[in-house]
Amino acid sequence: MGPKEVRSAVLTPEEEAAIVAFRRFTLLPLDDCLYALQAGIPHLTRSSLHRCLQRTRHIKVAQC
C-alpha cells in the first residue's frame, strides 16, 4: 500500500524546509533556485528540487 508519509530519499527534512523557505522568500524560478541552493546542498539535483516543491505544493510561482 506504500508509505504512510511521503518523504524524500535524497533530502533531509531540514533541507526540504530550507528549500521551501528559500522558494517562498525569493519566488525565483526553479533553475535559479537550483543554482542558488546547490552551494549549500551540493547533492541537490533539479529533479529532487522539483519533487520537493511538488510535494510541498510550492511548485508554481505567483505571477505579480
GIGIFEN-V569300 format. One record per backbone hydrogen bond with DSSP energy under -0.5 kcal/mol. NH is the residue of the N-H (numbers start at 1). CO is the residue of the C=O. If there is no record, write none. Layout:
[[NH;CO] [NH;CO]]
This chain:
[[16;12] [17;13] [18;14] [19;15] [20;16] [21;17] [22;18] [23;19] [24;20] [25;21] [26;22] [27;23] [33;29] [34;30] [35;31] [36;32] [37;33] [38;34] [39;36] [40;37] [41;37] [44;41] [49;45] [50;46] [51;47] [52;48] [53;49] [54;50] [55;51] [56;52] [57;54] [58;53] [59;53] [62;60] [64;62]]
